[in-house]
Amino acid sequence: MGHGTEEITPFLKTRRAALDAAALGLPDGPARRRVRGLRREEVAQLAGISVDYYTRIEQGRAPSVSDSVVDAVARALRMTPDEHAYLRNITLPRRHTGTGCCDDTARRPEVRPQIRELLDALDDTVPAVVHGPGMDVLAWNRIASRIAFDYDTLPERDLNTARLVFLHPDARKLYPDWPAMAAEVVAILRAEVGHHPDDVQVHTVLCDLTEASPDFSALWDTQSVLESEHGVKRIYNPLVGELTLTYESFALPGDPGQRLCTYTAPKGSPTEERLHALADLAAADA
């Protein structure tokens, strides 16, 4: 595992290609520009570093890149804060190398009993899920298992948001905005790779989806990055109809790599009424 050219090179090349040199006031130079985007020399100039050094960074041959250089390259390539954070993560020195990216024996992190108690306390009104590295679904309350996917009946291997969005047969029906949802999931998973370069499960999910889903592979090649902490999701629930949910994702400081995600709706909204109906159904099933 660990970072290498498989992450750094395509990411920086894609970011270079996404920029319009003319819009940045850069001339074509003595040779006419054949493709849209910045040349390595131009990125180096904008970042205030040598062309050789930038080339080594892009090729994954720079053993250690200082924070100031990462910041300069991010500014030169007009990166978003999430892209900037990802670049910082993938240019950190490799910790170790592995023998492969897929391993069915990867262990899922344990969720503390206190967090499970919190999930239960939210059960009557707030769907809540604990995610682990690679978007694994580690724990949930009853109502969360009634929103879209029935987590209680899924095999452990399938308890992963990215797998469900791309591989579950009902995903496109459940998410009216599936293309946007799919793109968001891929961007979040790329950020996860940056945060957990040596996590076997993260790379197993990535390998499986690359092999099983052409849609995933095409989106992965865009090199998008997103640190998802809040947003809105539309879900079509076959029992109560469409839900428009606001989600908030909170890092659990005592549990590295785990996040608590809650789903709510404005008071008096149709979605709030439908959540109450789902909670009643979940309680009746229990």
C-alpha positions as a printed Julia matrix, in Angstrom:
286×3 Matrix{Float64}:
   0.0     0.0     0.0
   1.06    3.57    0.46
   1.12    6.41   -1.99
   2.94    6.28   -5.29
   2.78    7.26   -8.9
  -0.61    5.52   -9.28
  -2.15    8.39   -7.27
   0.19   11.37   -7.7
   0.82   11.25  -11.45
  -2.76   11.02  -12.79
  -4.02   13.5   -10.2
  -1.53   16.23  -11.1
  -1.83   15.57  -14.83
  -5.61   15.87  -14.64
  -5.39   19.09  -12.64
  -2.94   20.53  -15.19
  -5.18   19.57  -18.09
  -8.22   21.18  -16.43
  -6.73   24.67  -16.51
  -6.93   27.17  -19.36
  -3.5    28.68  -19.92
  -4.92   31.7   -21.76
  -7.27   32.46  -18.85
  -4.23   32.51  -16.57
  -2.44   34.91  -18.89
   0.15   32.39  -20.07
   1.36   32.69  -23.68
   1.6    29.76  -26.09
   5.38   30.16  -26.23
   7.6    29.33  -29.2
   5.77   26.04  -29.87
   2.01   26.18  -30.4
   0.08   24.56  -27.57
  -1.25   21.23  -28.89
  -3.59   20.41  -26.01
  -5.56   22.41  -23.46
  -3.96   22.78  -20.06
  -0.69   23.81  -18.51
   2.74   22.47  -19.31
   4.95   21.26  -16.5
   7.22   24.25  -16.99
   4.28   26.6   -16.48
   3.18   24.89  -13.28
   6.74   25.08  -12.0
   6.91   28.78  -12.88
   3.62   29.54  -11.14
   4.68   27.53   -8.08
   8.14   29.12   -7.92
  10.05   25.84   -8.13
  12.34   24.29  -10.73
  10.92   22.31  -13.64
  13.02   19.32  -12.61
  11.62   19.38   -9.08
   8.02   19.66  -10.26
   8.6    16.81  -12.72
   9.91   14.6    -9.94
   6.87   15.45   -7.81
   4.45   14.64  -10.62
   6.23   11.38  -11.39
   6.16   10.35   -7.73
   9.96   10.45   -7.51
  10.26   13.17   -4.85
  10.9    11.32   -1.56
   9.69   14.18    0.6
   7.75   17.31   -0.36
   7.58   20.17    2.11
   4.27   21.75    3.11
   5.3    25.04    1.49
   5.93   23.34   -1.86
   2.64   21.43   -1.66
   0.88   24.72   -0.94
   2.62   26.41   -3.88
   1.7    23.62   -6.32
  -1.9    23.64   -5.08
  -2.12   27.38   -5.65
  -0.54   27.09   -9.09
  -3.08   24.46  -10.11
  -6.0    26.41   -8.58
  -6.97   23.47   -6.37
 -10.0    23.45   -4.13
  -9.4    23.01   -0.38
 -10.36   19.32   -0.69
  -7.97   18.78   -3.62
  -5.25   20.62   -1.69
  -5.73   18.31    1.31
  -5.63   15.26   -0.96
  -2.39   16.44   -2.59
  -0.85   16.88    0.85
  -1.9    13.35    1.8
  -0.64   11.62   -1.32
   2.75   13.35   -1.27
   3.51   12.15    2.24
   6.32    9.56    2.32
   5.16    5.99    1.8
   4.93    4.04    5.01
   5.25    0.55    3.53
   4.44   -1.43    0.45
   2.02   -4.32    0.16
   1.73   -7.41   -1.96
  -1.62   -6.52   -3.46
  -4.61   -4.26   -3.13
  -7.35   -6.78   -2.47
  -7.67   -8.86    0.67
 -10.83  -10.59    1.8
  -9.42  -10.96    5.33
  -9.44   -7.22    6.11
 -10.93   -6.64    9.57
 -13.71   -4.12   10.11
 -13.14   -1.63   12.95
 -15.17   -2.1    16.11
 -17.77    0.52   17.08
 -17.66    1.45   20.77
 -20.69    0.48   22.88
 -21.19    4.14   23.8
 -21.59    5.04   20.13
 -24.09    2.22   19.65
 -26.02    3.61   22.63
 -26.07    6.99   20.89
 -27.44    5.4    17.71
 -30.21    3.76   19.74
 -31.02    7.05   21.49
 -31.54    8.71   18.11
 -33.68    5.86   16.76
 -37.15    7.37   17.15
 -36.46   10.48   15.08
 -32.98   10.58   13.51
 -31.57    7.97   11.12
 -27.88    7.57   11.95
 -25.0     5.49   10.61
 -21.35    5.03   11.58
 -19.0     4.87    8.6
 -15.47    3.51    8.66
 -12.54    3.81    6.24
 -13.46    3.2     2.62
 -17.14    4.13    3.33
 -17.86    0.88    5.17
 -21.14    0.91    7.09
 -20.12   -0.23   10.58
 -23.25    0.42   12.66
 -26.73    1.9    12.27
 -30.01    2.38   14.09
 -33.32    0.78   13.11
 -34.74    3.72   11.2
 -31.52    4.11    9.17
 -32.02    0.58    7.89
 -35.45    1.6     6.53
 -34.37    4.7     4.6
 -32.82    3.09    1.5
 -30.98   -0.19    2.04
 -31.95   -2.79    4.63
 -28.57   -3.08    6.35
 -29.9    -5.79    8.67
 -30.25   -8.26    5.79
 -27.07   -7.48    3.84
 -23.91   -9.62    3.94
 -21.05   -7.92    5.75
 -19.07   -7.48    2.51
 -21.93   -5.46    1.01
 -22.15   -3.1     3.98
 -20.34   -0.32    2.17
 -21.9     2.83    0.74
 -19.77    2.87   -2.41
 -20.52   -0.78   -3.19
 -24.24   -0.23   -2.64
 -24.44    2.86   -4.86
 -22.66    1.17   -7.78
 -23.52   -2.51   -7.4
 -26.91   -2.82   -5.7
 -29.64   -3.52   -8.3
 -32.04   -0.99   -6.74
 -29.57    1.9    -6.32
 -30.72    3.89   -9.37
 -34.34    3.63   -8.25
 -33.55    4.64   -4.69
 -31.52    7.71   -5.7
 -33.4     9.99   -8.13
 -30.16   11.95   -8.56
 -28.05    8.84   -9.06
 -25.44   10.38  -11.45
 -24.69   13.18   -8.98
 -24.74   10.74   -6.08
 -22.35    8.38   -7.87
 -19.91   11.2    -8.68
 -19.99   12.36   -5.06
 -19.31    8.85   -3.74
 -16.29    8.44   -6.04
 -14.86   11.8    -4.98
 -15.32   10.89   -1.3
 -13.66    7.51   -1.84
 -10.64    9.21   -3.43
 -10.32   11.41   -0.35
 -10.51    8.21    1.73
  -7.59    6.75   -0.23
  -5.63    9.88    0.67
  -6.47    9.56    4.36
  -5.91    5.79    4.59
  -3.15    4.86    2.11
  -2.3     1.62    3.9
  -5.8     0.45    4.76
  -6.45   -2.91    3.11
 -10.23   -2.48    3.12
 -10.11    0.89    1.36
  -8.04   -0.59   -1.46
 -10.17   -3.73   -1.61
 -13.29   -1.61   -2.19
 -11.44    0.4    -4.83
 -10.22   -2.72   -6.64
 -13.61   -4.42   -6.56
 -15.48   -1.42   -7.91
 -12.9    -0.74  -10.62
 -13.31   -4.31  -11.86
 -17.1    -4.58  -11.45
 -18.43   -1.17  -12.52
 -17.52    0.69  -15.75
 -19.42    3.68  -14.37
 -17.17    3.73  -11.33
 -14.01    3.4   -13.43
 -15.03    6.3   -15.68
 -15.74    8.55  -12.7
 -12.55    7.47  -10.92
 -10.52    8.66  -13.91
 -11.83   12.22  -13.42
  -9.67   12.48  -10.26
 -12.37   14.38   -8.34
 -11.89   14.79   -4.58
 -14.48   15.64   -1.93
 -14.4    15.78    1.86
 -18.12   15.31    2.52
 -19.21   16.77    5.86
 -22.75   17.91    5.08
 -25.22   18.09    2.24
 -28.63   17.05    0.95
 -29.74   13.7    -0.45
 -32.93   12.75   -2.25
 -34.01    9.17   -1.69
 -37.08    7.39   -3.02
 -38.39    5.11   -0.3
 -40.81    2.47   -1.62
 -42.86    2.57    1.6
 -43.4     6.3     2.18
 -42.25    8.06   -1.01
 -39.54   10.6    -1.69
 -37.34   11.87    1.14
 -35.23   15.03    1.02
 -32.73   14.62    3.83
 -30.04   16.89    5.22
 -26.99   14.94    6.36
 -24.19   15.91    8.7
 -21.04   13.83    9.06
 -19.04   14.11   12.29
 -15.58   12.66   12.9
 -15.39   10.57   16.08
 -12.15   11.81   17.69
 -11.72    8.75   19.87
 -12.2     6.37   16.95
  -9.8     7.21   14.1
 -11.31    6.76   10.67
 -14.9     6.55   11.95
 -17.61    9.12   11.29
 -21.16    9.48   12.59
 -23.61   10.49    9.88
 -27.1    11.76   10.8
 -30.09   12.48    8.54
 -32.74   15.07    9.38
 -35.52   17.08    7.75
 -37.04   20.53    8.49
 -39.85   20.52   11.02
 -43.28   20.29    9.46
 -41.91   19.16    6.09
 -43.33   16.18    4.2
 -40.03   14.39    4.74
 -40.29   14.8     8.53
 -43.77   13.25    8.46
 -42.48   10.37    6.35
 -39.56    9.82    8.73
 -42.02    9.49   11.59
 -43.97    6.94    9.55
 -40.78    4.97    8.89
 -39.87    5.08   12.59
 -43.27    3.62   13.42
 -42.77    0.85   10.88
 -39.3     0.1    12.23
 -40.64   -0.08   15.79
 -43.44   -2.39   14.67
 -40.98   -4.69   12.88
 -38.8    -4.82   15.98
